[in-house]
């Protein structure tokens, strides 16, 4: 008889915990419609086209993706500068950091000569 009482009490506790978790999920879903308990790894954010401003004659010489950020290394292309009619190669040495989740340009790091 004692085992049956323990089983009933245990099931009652599990029901109360389940109701609490249900209320928690409903509250978060009501305040944030995009709320998910488990993240879906296959789902990616779509942010459309992103324009990165660069001087004429600059090209992307390399890129790297780490921690949700895209790093673009811009350098001058002498051949492109001559085709555009630019006498001197533009000052293109810079790294542009783009947020891959939101699509915004987070910042630019200009590379300069050491003094």
Secondary structure, DSSP 8 states (H G I E B T S, - for coil): -HHHHHHHHHHHHHHHHHHHHHHHHHHHHHH-TT--SS--TT-------------TTEEEEEEEEETTEEEEEEEE-HHHHHHTT-SS-----EEEEEETTT--EEEEEE-----
